[in-house]
Amino acid sequence: MPMYNGNYVAPVWINDMAPAINDTELLAMSQTIQASQILKGSGAPTQYTSGVPGQRYADTSTTPYTIYRLVTAAQDANVWAPDTDANGNLALDYNSSSTYAAGAYCIHAGMLYRCTTAITQGEPWTAAHWTRAYAAVDLASHVGNKNNPHNVTAAQVGLGSVDNVRQYSESNPPPYPVTSVNGSTGAVTVSVPQAATETPVMDGNGAVGTSTKFAREDHEHPNDTSKQDAIKTGTVTLSATWSGSSSPFKQTVTVTGVTVTSNSKVDLQPTAAQIETLISAGVTSMVVENNSGTLTVYAIGSAPSEAMTLQCTVEEVT
């Protein structure tokens, strides 16, 4: 059969007789028509024993259709493989005998549609049950959907393996279950610390500072305000006379401005200038020991040779 620019042309009639078409020309025409269509059938395309490479086949027994593409062709043996192109998971043509779930896609009249109303039994094309779909728009909408479009459950993300503990709230602290020695179960509520208060004080050098008191209930006595811990500031005056012939040197002191008990913990807080004086005197450290209310300052390394008044903090330890 003659061709022009890759297209078949009508053969010339001779003596009012149709021109002869040989088997080669007839096969070429058949293959061209076949290649321009998608073959359809129920099941894998094993029934097709001839075709052209690239020929596509739709298995109508699956929803959506499973699409195959002919990879190689021979006279009586074909190799079909699942099609992996963009239309591989689509029902390429609307089928009036098929069912469609809401959200399923199909192609109708050459355009992509998405099912808006579940079609539970076959029906002729009904425009009201479909809406035009655009791949880029649908993909962007899906990516931006924060409302769990895949219905992921707590168990799937592992929340079933962790405790469901209520978040702490200062106005409504959560109760924590406890078990008594006799086996009964109750709850204990964590108390919220109150705000700290600050009181102006003056040290021995005339410098004004603050004494901070934390209204924190003692862990062992949550309802006994007499057991509240507090930190206060005072002063300690050191003389130039120390006991001992070698380190550590010591002397007994008292605290001014704060009442000291046998439970008091006293820490010295020298100023920057006083620290330089102590370093120059060879003092490497000074600590306070409380022995039943009697305070002893120990100087490590050397003893300072001049008297000085140091600020200190006093904390009651219960």
Sine and cosine of phi, psi and omega as CSV:
sin_phi,cos_phi,sin_psi,cos_psi,sin_omega,cos_omega
0.00,0.00,0.76,-0.65,-0.04,-1.00
-0.93,0.36,0.50,-0.86,0.02,-1.00
-0.76,-0.65,0.45,-0.89,0.04,-1.00
-0.64,-0.77,0.84,-0.55,-0.04,-1.00
0.81,0.59,0.62,0.78,0.04,-1.00
0.99,0.17,0.07,1.00,-0.01,-1.00
-0.90,-0.43,0.51,-0.86,0.08,-1.00
-0.95,0.31,0.57,-0.82,0.08,-1.00
-0.84,-0.53,0.47,-0.88,-0.04,-1.00
-0.89,0.46,0.76,-0.65,0.03,-1.00
-0.93,0.36,0.37,-0.93,-0.04,-1.00
-1.00,0.09,0.75,-0.66,0.07,-1.00
-0.98,0.18,0.60,-0.80,-0.01,-1.00
-0.81,-0.58,0.80,-0.59,0.02,-1.00
0.81,0.58,0.68,0.73,0.01,-1.00
0.84,0.54,0.42,0.91,0.02,-1.00
-0.89,-0.45,0.70,-0.71,0.04,-1.00
-0.88,0.47,0.66,-0.75,-0.02,-1.00
-0.93,0.37,0.48,-0.87,0.01,-1.00
-0.96,0.27,0.58,-0.81,0.07,-1.00
-0.88,-0.48,0.89,-0.46,-0.02,-1.00
-0.99,0.14,0.11,-0.99,-0.09,-1.00
-0.90,0.43,-0.55,0.84,0.01,-1.00
-0.91,0.42,-0.70,0.72,0.00,-1.00
-0.92,0.39,-0.64,0.77,0.00,-1.00
-0.91,0.42,-0.65,0.76,0.03,-1.00
-0.91,0.42,-0.64,0.77,0.01,-1.00
-0.89,0.45,-0.66,0.75,0.04,-1.00
-0.90,0.44,-0.69,0.72,-0.02,-1.00
-0.89,0.46,-0.69,0.72,-0.02,-1.00
-0.92,0.39,-0.60,0.80,0.02,-1.00
-0.90,0.44,-0.70,0.71,0.03,-1.00
-0.91,0.42,-0.67,0.74,-0.02,-1.00
-0.90,0.43,-0.65,0.76,-0.04,-1.00
-0.93,0.36,-0.35,0.94,-0.03,-1.00
-1.00,0.04,0.01,1.00,-0.04,-1.00
-0.82,-0.57,0.27,-0.96,0.14,-0.99
-0.97,-0.23,0.88,-0.47,0.03,-1.00
-0.94,0.35,0.53,-0.85,-0.01,-1.00
-0.75,-0.66,0.53,-0.85,0.04,-1.00
-0.07,-1.00,0.19,-0.98,0.00,-1.00
-0.99,-0.16,0.93,-0.36,-0.04,-1.00
0.94,-0.34,0.06,-1.00,0.01,-1.00
-0.91,0.43,0.46,-0.89,-0.12,-0.99
-0.98,0.20,0.71,0.70,-0.01,-1.00
-0.97,0.24,-0.27,0.96,-0.05,-1.00
-0.98,0.21,-0.19,0.98,-0.02,-1.00
-1.00,-0.08,0.89,-0.45,-0.05,-1.00
-0.96,-0.28,0.02,1.00,0.06,-1.00
-0.52,-0.85,0.43,-0.90,-0.01,-1.00
0.18,-0.98,-0.12,-0.99,0.00,-1.00
-0.89,-0.45,0.57,-0.82,0.05,-1.00
-0.81,0.58,0.71,-0.71,-0.04,-1.00
0.99,-0.12,-0.20,0.98,0.04,-1.00
-0.87,0.50,0.65,-0.76,-0.04,-1.00
-0.93,-0.38,0.50,-0.87,-0.05,-1.00
-0.66,-0.75,0.68,-0.74,0.00,-1.00
-0.92,-0.39,0.85,-0.53,0.07,-1.00
-1.00,0.09,0.96,-0.29,-0.09,-1.00
-0.98,0.20,-0.02,1.00,0.02,-1.00
-0.99,0.11,-0.09,1.00,0.02,-1.00
-0.92,-0.40,0.42,-0.91,0.04,-1.00
-0.79,-0.61,0.91,-0.41,-0.07,1.00
-0.95,0.31,0.11,-0.99,-0.02,-1.00
-0.84,0.54,0.60,-0.80,0.16,-0.99
-1.00,0.01,0.84,-0.54,-0.09,-1.00
-0.98,-0.17,0.73,-0.68,0.05,-1.00
-0.88,-0.47,0.40,-0.92,0.06,-1.00
-0.76,-0.65,0.70,-0.72,0.00,-1.00
-0.97,0.24,0.88,-0.48,-0.06,-1.00
-1.00,0.08,-0.80,0.61,0.03,-1.00
-0.77,-0.64,0.35,-0.94,-0.03,-1.00
-0.68,-0.73,0.63,-0.78,0.12,-0.99
-0.64,-0.77,-0.01,-1.00,-0.10,-0.99
-0.89,0.45,-0.67,0.74,-0.05,-1.00
-0.76,-0.65,0.30,0.95,-0.01,-1.00
-0.57,-0.82,0.80,-0.60,0.00,-1.00
-0.81,-0.59,0.48,-0.88,0.06,-1.00
-0.88,-0.48,0.93,-0.38,0.01,-1.00
-0.96,-0.28,0.60,-0.80,0.01,-1.00
-0.70,-0.71,0.51,-0.86,0.05,-1.00
-0.84,0.54,0.69,-0.72,-0.03,-1.00
-0.98,0.19,0.75,-0.66,-0.04,-1.00
-0.93,-0.36,0.30,0.95,0.01,-1.00
-0.99,0.17,-0.08,-1.00,-0.13,-0.99
-0.89,0.45,-0.38,0.92,-0.02,-1.00
-1.00,-0.08,0.14,0.99,-0.12,-0.99
-0.90,0.45,-0.44,0.90,-0.03,-1.00
-0.94,-0.34,0.37,0.93,-0.02,-1.00
-0.92,-0.40,0.48,-0.88,0.23,-0.97
-0.98,0.18,0.97,-0.24,-0.20,-0.98
-0.90,0.44,-0.47,0.88,0.05,-1.00
-0.71,-0.71,0.65,-0.76,0.05,-1.00
-0.88,0.47,0.73,-0.68,-0.02,-1.00
-0.91,-0.42,0.90,-0.44,-0.07,-1.00
-0.92,0.38,-0.18,0.98,0.02,-1.00
-0.98,-0.22,0.01,1.00,-0.04,-1.00
-0.99,-0.16,0.27,-0.96,0.11,-0.99
-0.96,-0.27,0.42,-0.91,-0.04,-1.00
-0.65,-0.76,0.72,-0.69,0.08,-1.00
-0.99,0.12,0.44,-0.90,0.07,-1.00
-0.86,0.51,0.76,-0.65,-0.05,-1.00
0.99,-0.13,-0.18,0.98,0.04,-1.00
-0.95,0.32,0.39,-0.92,-0.03,-1.00
-0.91,-0.42,0.43,-0.90,0.17,-0.99
-0.41,-0.91,0.21,-0.98,0.09,-1.00
-0.94,-0.35,0.78,-0.63,0.03,-1.00
-0.71,-0.70,0.78,-0.62,-0.01,-1.00
0.82,0.58,0.59,0.80,0.06,-1.00
0.98,0.19,0.12,0.99,-0.02,-1.00
-0.83,-0.56,0.48,-0.87,-0.04,-1.00
-1.00,0.08,0.73,-0.68,0.01,-1.00
-0.77,-0.64,0.44,-0.90,0.08,-1.00
-0.87,-0.50,0.71,-0.70,-0.06,-1.00
-0.96,0.28,0.80,-0.61,0.02,-1.00
-0.97,-0.23,-0.35,0.94,0.03,-1.00
-0.78,-0.63,0.84,-0.54,-0.03,-1.00
-0.82,0.57,0.75,-0.66,0.02,-1.00
-0.96,-0.27,0.98,-0.22,-0.10,-0.99
-1.00,0.05,-0.22,0.98,0.11,-0.99
-0.54,-0.84,0.44,-0.90,-0.10,-1.00
-0.83,0.55,0.58,-0.82,0.02,-1.00
-0.42,-0.91,0.41,-0.91,0.10,-0.99
-0.87,0.49,0.35,-0.94,0.00,-1.00
-0.80,0.60,0.84,-0.55,0.01,-1.00
-0.84,-0.54,0.95,-0.30,-0.11,-0.99
-0.85,0.52,-0.52,0.85,-0.04,-1.00
-0.92,0.40,-0.31,0.95,-0.03,-1.00
-1.00,-0.07,0.04,1.00,-0.07,-1.00
-0.69,-0.73,0.37,-0.93,0.09,-1.00
-0.68,-0.74,0.55,-0.83,0.02,-1.00
-0.86,0.51,0.68,-0.73,-0.02,-1.00
-0.87,-0.50,0.55,-0.83,0.04,-1.00
-0.77,-0.64,0.87,-0.49,-0.16,-0.99
-0.81,0.58,-0.73,0.68,-0.06,-1.00
-0.91,0.42,-0.66,0.76,-0.01,-1.00
-0.92,0.39,-0.72,0.70,-0.01,-1.00
-0.89,0.46,-0.64,0.77,0.00,-1.00
-0.91,0.42,-0.70,0.72,0.01,-1.00
-0.90,0.44,-0.63,0.78,0.02,-1.00
-0.90,0.43,-0.64,0.76,-0.01,-1.00
-0.92,0.38,-0.67,0.74,0.00,-1.00
-0.89,0.46,-0.60,0.80,-0.03,-1.00
-1.00,0.09,-0.01,1.00,-0.03,-1.00
-0.98,0.18,0.92,-0.39,-0.02,-1.00
-0.98,-0.17,0.20,0.98,-0.08,-1.00
-0.98,-0.18,0.56,0.83,0.07,-1.00
0.83,0.55,0.87,0.49,-0.06,-1.00
-0.90,0.43,-0.35,0.94,-0.01,-1.00
-0.99,-0.11,0.10,0.99,0.03,-1.00
0.82,0.57,0.73,0.68,0.04,-1.00
-0.93,0.36,0.73,-0.68,-0.03,-1.00
-1.00,-0.09,0.27,-0.96,0.03,-1.00
-0.88,0.48,-0.61,0.80,0.00,-1.00
-0.91,0.42,-0.58,0.82,-0.03,-1.00
-0.93,0.37,-0.45,0.89,0.03,-1.00
-0.98,-0.17,0.15,0.99,0.12,-0.99
1.00,0.03,0.14,0.99,-0.02,-1.00
-0.93,0.36,-0.31,0.95,0.05,-1.00
-0.94,0.33,-0.18,0.98,-0.04,-1.00
-0.98,-0.17,0.06,1.00,-0.01,-1.00
-0.84,-0.55,0.38,-0.93,0.00,-1.00
-0.96,0.28,0.60,-0.80,0.05,-1.00
-1.00,-0.02,1.00,0.08,-0.08,-1.00
-0.97,-0.23,0.78,-0.63,0.01,-1.00
-0.92,0.38,0.65,-0.76,0.00,-1.00
-0.91,0.41,0.57,-0.82,0.01,-1.00
-0.92,0.38,0.70,-0.71,0.06,-1.00
-0.75,-0.66,0.76,-0.65,-0.04,-1.00
-0.89,0.45,-0.56,0.83,0.00,-1.00
-0.99,0.13,-0.35,0.94,-0.03,-1.00
-0.58,-0.82,0.95,0.30,-0.03,-1.00
-0.90,0.44,0.63,-0.78,-0.05,-1.00
-0.96,0.29,0.56,-0.83,0.10,-0.99
-0.98,0.20,0.61,-0.79,0.01,-1.00
-0.93,-0.37,0.82,-0.57,-0.05,-1.00
-0.93,0.37,0.66,-0.75,0.08,-1.00
-0.72,-0.70,0.38,-0.93,0.02,-1.00
-0.87,-0.49,0.80,-0.60,-0.02,-1.00
-0.98,0.22,0.09,-1.00,-0.05,-1.00
-0.92,0.40,-0.40,0.92,0.00,-1.00
-1.00,-0.03,0.10,0.99,0.10,-1.00
1.00,-0.09,-0.14,0.99,0.01,-1.00
-0.97,0.25,0.51,-0.86,-0.07,-1.00
-0.94,-0.35,0.71,-0.70,0.06,-1.00
-0.67,-0.75,-0.47,-0.88,0.00,-1.00
-0.56,-0.83,0.55,-0.84,0.07,-1.00
-0.85,-0.53,0.69,-0.72,-0.03,-1.00
-0.97,-0.25,0.74,-0.67,0.01,-1.00
-0.97,0.23,0.81,-0.58,0.03,-1.00
-0.98,0.19,0.51,-0.86,-0.05,-1.00
-1.00,-0.07,0.78,-0.63,0.01,-1.00
-0.87,0.50,0.62,-0.78,0.08,-1.00
-0.99,0.11,0.22,-0.98,-0.03,-1.00
-0.93,0.36,0.53,-0.85,0.02,-1.00
-0.98,0.22,0.47,-0.88,0.07,-1.00
-0.89,-0.46,0.55,-0.83,-0.02,-1.00
-0.85,-0.52,0.70,-0.72,0.00,-1.00
-0.84,-0.54,0.77,-0.64,0.00,-1.00
-0.91,0.42,0.66,-0.75,0.09,-1.00
-0.67,-0.74,0.29,-0.96,0.01,-1.00
-0.83,-0.56,0.77,-0.64,0.00,-1.00
-1.00,0.10,-0.04,-1.00,-0.07,-1.00
-0.92,0.39,-0.32,0.95,0.00,-1.00
-1.00,-0.08,0.06,1.00,0.01,-1.00
1.00,0.02,0.01,1.00,0.01,-1.00
-0.98,0.19,0.65,-0.76,-0.01,-1.00
-1.00,-0.09,0.76,-0.65,0.07,-1.00
-0.74,-0.67,-0.35,-0.94,0.01,-1.00
-0.74,-0.68,0.50,-0.86,0.11,-0.99
-0.94,-0.33,0.88,-0.47,-0.06,-1.00
-0.99,-0.15,0.79,-0.61,0.03,-1.00
-0.89,-0.47,0.86,-0.51,0.00,-1.00
-1.00,-0.08,0.90,-0.43,0.01,-1.00
-0.98,0.21,0.93,0.37,-0.05,-1.00
-0.96,-0.28,0.84,-0.55,0.02,-1.00
-0.94,0.33,0.67,-0.74,0.04,-1.00
-0.90,0.45,0.64,-0.76,-0.06,-1.00
-0.85,0.52,-0.59,0.81,-0.06,-1.00
-1.00,0.07,-0.23,0.97,-0.04,-1.00
-0.72,-0.69,0.91,0.41,-0.10,-0.99
-0.89,0.45,-0.38,0.93,-0.06,-1.00
-0.94,-0.34,0.09,1.00,-0.04,-1.00
-0.94,-0.35,0.98,-0.18,-0.07,-1.00
-0.94,0.35,-0.29,0.96,0.03,-1.00
-0.95,0.32,-0.26,0.97,-0.02,-1.00
-0.99,-0.13,0.21,0.98,-0.02,-1.00
-0.92,0.39,0.69,-0.73,0.11,-0.99
-0.98,0.19,0.48,-0.88,0.04,-1.00
-0.50,-0.87,0.50,-0.87,0.07,-1.00
-0.88,-0.48,0.81,-0.58,-0.02,-1.00
-0.79,-0.61,0.33,-0.94,0.05,-1.00
-0.93,-0.37,0.57,-0.82,0.05,-1.00
-0.53,-0.85,-0.32,-0.95,0.02,-1.00
-0.72,-0.70,0.47,-0.88,0.08,-1.00
-0.80,-0.60,0.80,-0.61,0.02,-1.00
-0.98,-0.20,0.85,-0.53,0.02,-1.00
-0.99,-0.16,0.71,-0.71,0.10,-1.00
-1.00,0.04,0.12,-0.99,0.04,-1.00
-1.00,0.09,0.00,1.00,-0.04,-1.00
-0.98,-0.21,0.83,-0.56,0.00,-1.00
-0.82,-0.58,0.53,-0.85,0.05,-1.00
-1.00,-0.04,0.53,-0.85,0.04,-1.00
0.95,-0.31,0.59,-0.81,0.00,-1.00
-0.99,-0.14,-0.15,0.99,0.03,-1.00
-0.49,-0.87,0.24,-0.97,-0.01,-1.00
-0.90,0.43,0.67,-0.74,0.07,1.00
-1.00,0.06,0.60,-0.80,0.08,-1.00
-1.00,-0.04,0.42,-0.91,-0.09,-1.00
-0.57,-0.83,0.34,-0.94,0.16,-0.99
-0.36,-0.93,0.51,-0.86,0.01,-1.00
-1.00,0.09,0.68,-0.73,-0.06,-1.00
-0.71,-0.70,0.17,-0.99,0.13,-0.99
-0.77,-0.63,0.31,-0.95,0.01,-1.00
-0.96,-0.27,0.74,-0.67,0.04,-1.00
-0.98,-0.17,0.73,-0.68,0.07,-1.00
0.99,-0.14,-0.21,0.98,-0.03,-1.00
-0.64,-0.77,0.67,-0.74,0.08,-1.00
-0.99,0.16,0.81,-0.59,-0.05,-1.00
-0.97,-0.26,0.72,-0.69,0.05,-1.00
-0.89,-0.46,-0.02,-1.00,0.02,-1.00
-0.93,0.36,-0.26,0.97,0.02,-1.00
-0.99,-0.15,0.11,0.99,-0.07,-1.00
-0.98,0.18,0.67,-0.74,0.13,-0.99
-0.94,-0.34,0.88,-0.48,-0.11,-0.99
-0.93,-0.36,0.78,-0.63,0.05,-1.00
-0.83,-0.56,0.76,-0.65,0.02,-1.00
-0.99,0.17,0.59,-0.80,0.00,-1.00
-0.72,-0.69,0.98,0.21,0.01,-1.00
-0.94,0.35,0.43,-0.90,0.06,-1.00
-0.97,0.24,0.12,-0.99,0.01,-1.00
-0.88,0.47,-0.65,0.76,0.01,-1.00
-0.91,0.41,-0.64,0.77,0.03,-1.00
-0.92,0.40,-0.58,0.81,0.04,-1.00
-0.89,0.46,-0.67,0.74,0.03,-1.00
-0.88,0.47,-0.64,0.77,0.03,-1.00
-0.89,0.45,-0.68,0.73,0.00,-1.00
-0.91,0.41,-0.65,0.76,0.02,-1.00
-0.89,0.45,-0.67,0.75,0.01,-1.00
-0.89,0.45,-0.50,0.87,0.00,-1.00
-0.99,0.11,-0.05,1.00,0.03,-1.00
1.00,0.01,0.19,0.98,0.00,-1.00
-0.99,0.13,0.82,-0.58,0.00,-1.00
-0.99,-0.15,-0.41,0.91,-0.01,-1.00
-0.23,-0.97,0.46,-0.89,0.10,-0.99
-0.66,-0.75,0.72,-0.70,0.00,-1.00
-0.75,-0.66,0.36,-0.93,0.00,-1.00
-0.90,-0.43,0.75,-0.66,0.04,-1.00
-0.93,-0.36,0.75,-0.66,0.03,-1.00
-0.96,-0.29,0.92,-0.38,0.01,-1.00
-0.91,-0.41,1.00,-0.03,0.00,-1.00
0.85,0.53,0.61,0.79,0.05,-1.00
0.99,-0.12,-0.19,0.98,0.06,-1.00
-1.00,-0.05,0.84,-0.55,-0.08,-1.00
-0.99,-0.17,0.75,-0.66,0.05,-1.00
-0.81,-0.59,0.79,-0.61,0.06,-1.00
-0.99,-0.12,0.76,-0.65,0.05,-1.00
-0.94,-0.35,0.75,-0.66,0.07,-1.00
-0.97,-0.25,0.81,-0.59,-0.04,-1.00
-0.98,-0.20,0.69,-0.73,0.02,-1.00
1.00,-0.07,-0.88,0.48,0.04,-1.00
-0.41,-0.91,0.18,-0.98,0.03,-1.00
-0.95,-0.31,0.69,-0.72,0.04,-1.00
-0.89,0.45,0.59,-0.80,-0.10,-1.00
-1.00,-0.06,0.01,1.00,0.01,-1.00
-0.75,-0.67,0.42,-0.91,0.01,-1.00
-0.97,0.26,0.49,-0.87,0.05,-1.00
-0.36,-0.93,0.45,-0.89,0.04,-1.00
-0.94,-0.33,0.84,-0.54,-0.06,-1.00
-0.93,-0.37,0.61,-0.79,0.15,-0.99
-0.96,0.28,0.52,-0.86,0.02,-1.00
-0.62,-0.78,0.30,-0.95,0.13,-0.99
-0.90,-0.43,0.60,-0.80,-0.01,-1.00
-0.82,-0.57,0.81,-0.58,-0.01,-1.00
-0.82,-0.57,0.74,-0.67,0.05,-1.00
-1.00,0.09,0.83,-0.56,-0.02,-1.00
-0.94,-0.35,0.89,-0.46,-0.04,-1.00
-0.98,-0.17,0.00,0.00,0.00,0.00
